[in-house]
C-alpha cells in the first residue's frame, strides 16, 4: 500500500499549511499531498477562511520538491473545462511533472447559491462531467482539440504549454456513484478515489468498478484505487492506522490520511512511524 496526506485548507494560517506540506515532502513514505476544492469551510464557522484549491496547488508546487500534489477533487461546475485544462497544464509545469488532476461533478449547493453558479440536476451534472473530462484530456494531450458536446464546445482549441507528464497528468476521478461516476472512472481514470464508509463498502464499489472496466475493455489493474482515512485530533494516530490496515486488507492501493487542523511539529514523523508497516 502507498500513503499520502491531505490538509483541510480551512481555519488554518497559510504558513501552517506550507509547513505541513514541506514536512510531508521530506518524508519518503508519503507519496502525495492533497487539498479540497471548496470556497467555504466544511466544518465549524462557515464565515472563516478557506483557501482556493488551484492557486494553493500552484504555490505548493513551488514550496515542495518531490511529493505529488493534487485536489480531492475539483468540482467541474466551478470552472470551464478548457480553463481548468490550462490551469492543470501550468501547475504541472510549475511542479516539474508532479500533478494529479482530481475531478468530480461537484455538489455544494450553498457555494453555488452564494456565487450564482448553476448546480444542474444530477443527470445533467454528470453529462457535463463526462464531457468535461474528455475535453480536458483532449486539450492536455492533443495539439488541437475539437469537441461538440451538449455542454462543452471546443473549436480548434489549444492548450499551451503542454504539461510535463505525457500524454497528460494522471486523472483522478472521485466519487461513489455506481452508474455514472464509476463508469467514467472505468473509461478515463488513472486513479479512482472513493469516499467509502468502510472496507466492506469499498469492496462493493470496487466490484462495480471492475464490472464497468469489463464493459469498456479496460484492465482494472491500470487504475489506482484510493481512499481517505481521517485522523481525528481527539483519538490520535493509532485508530487511523488501524482503519487504514482494514482498507489494505480489502485491496486499496493508496490511503490518504486526512489530517486534523493545526498539526504540531513532529506529527508527520509520528504518523510515518506508525503507518510504515502498512507499506511492507
ZAMARGU-4260 file (C-alpha; in steps of 0.2 Angstrom, whole numbers, plus 5000, padded with zeros to 4 digits):
<rodrens>
0) 5000/5000/5000 | 5005/5018/4996 | 5002/5033/5008 | 4998/5051/5006 | 4992/5066/5017
5) 4978/5078/5015 | 4976/5095/5023 | 4960/5104/5026 | 4963/5122/5018 | 4950/5129/5031
10) 4953/5138/5048 | 4972/5137/5046 | 4985/5150/5043 | 4994/5149/5027 | 5011/5146/5035
15) 5005/5131/5044 | 4999/5123/5028 | 5015/5126/5019 | 5025/5119/5034 | 5014/5103/5034
20) 5017/5100/5015 | 5035/5103/5017 | 5036/5091/5031 | 5027/5078/5021 | 5039/5082/5006
25) 5054/5077/5017 | 5046/5060/5022 | 5048/5047/5008 | 5034/5037/5015 | 5021/5049/5009
30) 5020/5050/4990 | 5006/5063/4988 | 4998/5078/4997 | 4981/5084/4993 | 4968/5098/4997
35) 4950/5100/4993 | 4940/5111/4981 | 4928/5122/4991 | 4926/5141/4994 | 4918/5139/5011
40) 4924/5129/5026 | 4916/5112/5028 | 4916/5112/5047 | 4914/5125/5061 | 4912/5143/5057
45) 4907/5145/5039 | 4912/5163/5038 | 4930/5158/5042 | 4944/5157/5029 | 4946/5143/5016
50) 4960/5144/5003 | 4956/5141/4985 | 4962/5124/4978 | 4971/5128/4962 | 4981/5143/4967
55) 4986/5134/4983 | 4992/5119/4972 | 5002/5131/4961 | 5010/5138/4977 | 5013/5121/4985
60) 5022/5116/4968 | 5035/5129/4972 | 5036/5125/4990 | 5039/5107/4988 | 5052/5097/4978
65) 5047/5078/4977 | 5029/5075/4983 | 5015/5073/4971 | 5001/5086/4973 | 4983/5086/4969
70) 4965/5091/4974 | 4952/5079/4980 | 4943/5083/4969 | 4940/5098/4958 | 4921/5102/4955
75) 4918/5103/4937 | 4904/5115/4939 | 4916/5129/4946 | 4927/5131/4931 | 4925/5129/4912
80) 4934/5113/4907 | 4946/5122/4895 | 4951/5135/4908 | 4954/5120/4920 | 4965/5111/4907
85) 4976/5127/4906 | 4977/5128/4925 | 4982/5110/4926 | 4995/5111/4912 | 5003/5127/4920
90) 5003/5119/4938 | 5011/5103/4931 | 5025/5113/4923 | 5027/5123/4939 | 5029/5107/4949
95) 5040/5098/4937 | 5028/5085/4932 | 5020/5081/4949 | 5002/5085/4947 | 4987/5073/4949
100) 4971/5080/4941 | 4957/5076/4953 | 4940/5078/4945 | 4922/5077/4952 | 4905/5083/4947
105) 4903/5095/4961 | 4889/5095/4974 | 4890/5110/4986 | 4873/5119/4985 | 4877/5133/4997
110) 4893/5139/4987 | 4883/5138/4971 | 4869/5149/4978 | 4881/5161/4986 | 4891/5164/4970
115) 4877/5162/4957 | 4885/5146/4950 | 4872/5134/4942 | 4871/5117/4951 | 4862/5107/4937
120) 4851/5092/4942 | 4860/5076/4944 | 4859/5069/4927 | 4864/5085/4918 | 4878/5087/4930
125) 4885/5071/4926 | 4883/5074/4907 | 4893/5090/4910 | 4906/5080/4920 | 4908/5066/4906
130) 4910/5080/4893 | 4922/5090/4904 | 4934/5075/4907 | 4935/5071/4889 | 4938/5089/4884
135) 4952/5091/4897 | 4961/5075/4892 | 4960/5081/4874 | 4967/5098/4877 | 4981/5091/4888
140) 4986/5078/4876 | 4982/5084/4858 | 4989/5099/4848 | 4972/5105/4843 | 4955/5099/4851
145) 4938/5100/4843 | 4923/5094/4854 | 4905/5096/4850 | 4896/5092/4866 | 4879/5097/4874
150) 4888/5107/4887 | 4906/5109/4881 | 4910/5115/4864 | 4928/5117/4858 | 4934/5123/4841
155) 4952/5122/4836 | 4956/5124/4854 | 4974/5124/4860 | 4982/5122/4877 | 5000/5128/4878
160) 5012/5124/4886 | 5008/5106/4887 | 5010/5098/4904 | 5027/5089/4908 | 5018/5072/4910
165) 5013/5064/4894 | 5001/5061/4887 | 4994/5070/4902 | 4995/5070/4921 | 4985/5056/4929
170) 4967/5059/4930 | 4959/5055/4947 | 4940/5053/4947 | 4932/5055/4964 | 4915/5048/4969
175) 4905/5033/4973 | 4890/5034/4961 | 4889/5016/4954 | 4880/5021/4937 | 4889/5037/4932
180) 4905/5041/4942 | 4912/5023/4942 | 4908/5021/4923 | 4918/5037/4920 | 4932/5031/4931
185) 4932/5015/4921 | 4934/5024/4905 | 4946/5038/4909 | 4954/5037/4926 | 4971/5033/4931
190) 4965/5034/4949 | 4948/5031/4957 | 4946/5040/4974 | 4931/5033/4984 | 4923/5041/4999
195) 4919/5024/5006 | 4911/5021/5023 | 4921/5005/5027 | 4932/4992/5019 | 4916/4982/5016
200) 4908/4996/5007 | 4923/4999/4997 | 4924/4981/4991 | 4906/4983/4985 | 4911/4999/4975
205) 4926/4990/4968 | 4916/4976/4961 | 4905/4989/4952 | 4921/4997/4945 | 4928/4981/4939
210) 4911/4977/4930 | 4912/4994/4921 | 4930/4990/4917 | 4925/4974/4909 | 4911/4983/4899
215) 4923/4995/4891 | 4938/4983/4889 | 4949/4991/4902 | 4961/4982/4914 | 4956/4987/4932
220) 4974/4985/4937 | 4978/5001/4927 | 4968/5011/4940 | 4975/5015/4957 | 4961/5014/4970
225) 4962/5026/4984 | 4953/5031/5000 | 4954/5044/5013 | 4956/5039/5032 | 4953/5053/5044
230) 4965/5056/5058 | 4955/5063/5072 | 4963/5076/5084 | 4953/5068/5098 | 4958/5050/5096
235) 4975/5052/5088 | 4985/5042/5075 | 4984/5024/5080 | 4965/5022/5076 | 4968/5029/5059
240) 4982/5017/5056 | 4971/5003/5061 | 4957/5009/5049 | 4970/5010/5035 | 4975/4992/5038
245) 4957/4987/5035 | 4957/4995/5018 | 4974/4987/5014 | 4967/4970/5018 | 4952/4975/5006
250) 4964/4979/4992 | 4965/4998/4992 | 4981/5004/4984 | 4983/5021/4991 | 4977/5028/5008
255) 4977/5047/5011 | 4977/5052/5029 | 4966/5067/5031 | 4975/5077/5044 | 4967/5087/5058
260) 4969/5106/5059 | 4985/5114/5067 | 4996/5099/5065 | 5011/5101/5078 | 5029/5099/5074
265) 5034/5081/5073 | 5016/5075/5070 | 5020/5068/5052 | 5036/5059/5059 | 5025/5050/5072
270) 5012/5046/5058 | 5025/5039/5047 | 5032/5028/5060 | 5015/5021/5065 | 5010/5019/5047
275) 5026/5012/5040 | 5021/4993/5042 | 5006/4996/5030 | 5019/4998/5016 | 5028/4982/5019
</rodrens>
